[in-house]
Amino acid sequence: MNQKGFANIILIVLVIVLAGVLGYVTLVKKSAPSTSSDQPQNTSPTQQTPPPQVNNTVIPPPQKPIDETANWQVYMNSQHDFSFRFPNQVTVLETQGAIRIQDTKSNLSSQVRVAKGIKTFHWSRVAEDYYFDKNNVVRNRMNGDKQFDQAFTVSGMPVYAFATGDAGASFVEYGVVNFERDVIVLFGLSSDGNWSESILAQFATFEPIVKKIIGTVSFQ
């Protein structure tokens, strides 16, 4: 075999090998999965979750109510072992067992008395007759023996407003009842519709003071 024939054979072999390589490469590319245009791409920006909000509101502690009676003077009754407080604008007078709270500005006053024996207690006026039944319930004989409810309480003790009057004048006694001591401390207030406007205005100021004084009653 001459050299020309041998060169042709080598050329043919090279062509076959190159064709095989190209075919293999083409086959591999076709079998590889598409990663670009075949799948939709999410082009929207990534949303970030905002951090949780912290409530920095400071809630102040509840304020204790101011006790305006804390600095009041103290009246002590050693005979019946009770006391109450009173402000500087009133004075407490005690004469032969009679107790009177008197306003130094208007001269209006409240009579204080003590009733011993709850079972025998009667508060009788023209149209009222209050008493305590066997169950310590207050009733009014002049009003069909109906039950009479307490007005408020002082240190767990009921306070009853025993009252009478007409269009002209009225009288009320606030009775602080201590069942354990079998005693009632009564604070009386009188008013008259015929008073002048100035006196009525003074009474409207004095009555709340007396009620605050009643609210300080305590027993030793």
C-alpha positions in Angstrom: 0.0 0.0 0.0 1.4 3.3 -1.0 1.5 6.4 1.3 -1.5 8.1 -0.4 -3.8 5.2 0.3 -2.7 5.0 4.0 -3.4 8.7 4.5 -6.9 8.4 3.1 -7.7 5.6 5.6 -6.5 7.8 8.5 -8.6 10.7 7.3 -11.7 8.5 7.1 -11.2 7.2 10.6 -10.8 10.8 11.9 -14.0 11.8 10.2 -15.9 8.9 11.8 -14.5 9.7 15.3 -15.3 13.4 15.0 -18.9 12.6 13.8 -19.3 10.3 16.8 -18.1 12.9 19.2 -20.4 15.6 17.7 -23.3 13.2 17.9 -22.7 12.4 21.5 -22.4 16.0 22.5 -25.7 16.8 20.7 -27.5 13.9 22.4 -26.3 15.1 25.9 -27.5 18.7 25.3 -31.0 17.5 24.3 -31.4 15.2 27.3 -30.3 18.0 29.8 -33.4 19.7 31.6 -34.0 23.4 30.7 -33.3 25.8 33.6 -34.1 29.1 31.9 -37.1 29.7 29.7 -39.1 26.5 30.4 -40.1 27.6 33.9 -41.7 30.9 34.9 -39.5 33.1 37.0 -40.7 35.0 40.0 -39.6 38.6 39.4 -41.6 40.1 42.3 -39.4 41.5 45.2 -39.1 39.4 48.3 -41.6 40.5 51.0 -40.1 40.8 54.5 -42.2 40.2 57.6 -42.2 43.4 59.7 -40.9 43.0 63.2 -43.5 42.7 66.0 -44.5 46.1 67.5 -43.7 46.6 71.1 -46.2 48.5 73.2 -44.2 50.9 75.3 -47.2 52.5 76.9 -46.6 52.8 80.7 -49.7 52.3 82.8 -49.4 54.3 86.0 -50.4 52.4 89.2 -53.8 53.2 90.6 -53.8 56.1 93.0 -55.1 55.7 96.5 -58.0 58.0 97.3 -57.0 60.9 99.5 -58.5 60.6 103.0 -59.3 64.2 103.9 -60.3 63.1 107.4 -56.8 61.7 108.3 -55.7 65.0 109.8 -58.9 65.9 111.5 -59.2 66.2 115.3 -60.5 63.2 117.2 -63.4 63.2 119.7 -63.3 60.3 122.2 -66.3 59.3 124.3 -65.1 57.1 127.2 -68.5 56.4 128.5 -69.7 54.5 125.4 -66.2 53.8 123.9 -66.7 55.4 120.5 -64.9 58.2 118.7 -65.2 60.3 115.5 -63.2 62.8 113.7 -64.1 66.4 113.0 -62.5 69.2 110.9 -61.2 72.5 112.2 -64.3 74.5 111.1 -66.4 72.7 113.7 -66.1 72.3 117.4 -67.5 69.5 119.6 -69.2 70.7 122.8 -70.1 68.3 125.6 -72.2 69.4 128.5 -73.6 67.0 131.1 -73.5 64.1 128.7 -75.1 66.1 125.8 -72.8 66.2 122.7 -73.1 68.9 120.1 -71.2 69.4 116.8 -71.3 73.1 116.0 -70.1 74.9 112.9 -68.0 77.9 113.8 -68.9 79.8 110.6 -72.7 79.4 110.5 -73.5 78.4 114.1 -75.5 75.5 112.8 -75.2 72.4 114.9 -75.8 68.6 115.1 -77.0 67.0 118.3 -75.3 63.7 119.1 -77.0 61.2 121.4 -76.4 57.5 122.3 -79.3 55.0 122.6 -78.6 51.8 124.6 -80.6 48.6 123.9 -81.4 48.0 120.2 -84.4 45.7 121.0 -86.0 48.5 123.0 -85.2 51.3 120.6 -88.0 53.3 119.2 -87.8 56.4 117.0 -91.2 57.9 117.2 -92.5 61.1 115.6 -95.8 62.3 114.3 -95.9 59.9 111.3 -93.0 57.5 112.0 -92.4 54.8 114.5 -89.2 52.9 113.7 -88.1 49.9 115.7 -85.9 46.7 115.3 -87.7 43.4 115.1 -86.4 40.1 116.5 -84.2 39.7 113.4 -82.7 43.2 113.8 -84.6 44.5 110.8 -85.8 48.1 111.1 -89.5 48.5 110.5 -91.9 51.4 110.6 -95.2 50.7 112.3 -96.7 53.9 110.8 -96.0 52.7 107.3 -97.6 49.2 107.3 -94.7 47.7 109.3 -92.6 47.8 106.1 -88.9 47.1 106.2 -86.8 50.2 106.4 -83.5 50.0 104.5 -80.2 51.4 105.7 -78.8 54.6 104.1 -75.1 53.5 104.1 -72.5 51.7 106.2 -69.6 52.8 108.3 -66.8 50.3 109.0 -69.4 47.5 108.4 -72.0 49.1 110.7 -75.3 50.0 109.1 -76.5 53.6 109.2 -80.2 54.4 109.1 -81.6 57.9 108.3 -84.6 58.2 110.6 -86.5 61.3 109.3 -89.7 63.2 109.6 -91.0 66.5 108.4 -93.3 68.4 106.2 -93.1 71.2 103.7 -91.9 73.6 106.3 -89.4 71.8 108.5 -87.6 68.5 108.6 -85.6 66.6 111.1 -83.3 63.6 110.5 -81.2 61.5 112.8 -78.5 59.3 111.3 -78.1 56.3 113.5 -74.9 54.3 113.5 -75.8 50.8 114.8 -73.4 48.6 116.6 -75.1 45.3 117.3 -72.2 43.8 119.2 -72.2 46.7 121.7 -76.0 46.9 121.6 -75.8 50.7 121.1 -76.8 53.3 118.5 -75.0 56.6 118.0 -77.4 59.2 116.5 -76.5 62.5 114.8 -79.4 64.9 114.4 -79.9 67.6 111.8 -82.8 70.0 111.7 -83.7 72.3 108.8 -86.5 74.8 108.2 -87.9 75.8 104.8 -88.6 79.2 106.2 -84.9 80.0 106.7 -83.4 82.7 104.7 -81.5 81.8 101.5 -78.2 82.4 103.2 -78.9 80.0 106.1 -80.2 77.4 103.7 -77.0 77.7 101.7 -75.0 77.3 104.9 -77.0 74.2 105.8 -76.3 72.8 102.4 -72.6 73.1 103.2 -72.9 71.9 106.8 -74.9 68.7 106.2 -72.2 67.0 104.0 -69.6 67.8 106.7 -71.8 66.0 109.3 -72.1 63.0 107.0 -68.3 62.9 106.6 -68.0 63.0 110.4 -70.4 60.1 110.7 -68.2 58.2 108.3 -65.4 58.3 110.8 -67.3 56.7 113.7 -65.5 53.8 115.3 -65.7 51.8 118.5 -62.8 51.0 120.8 
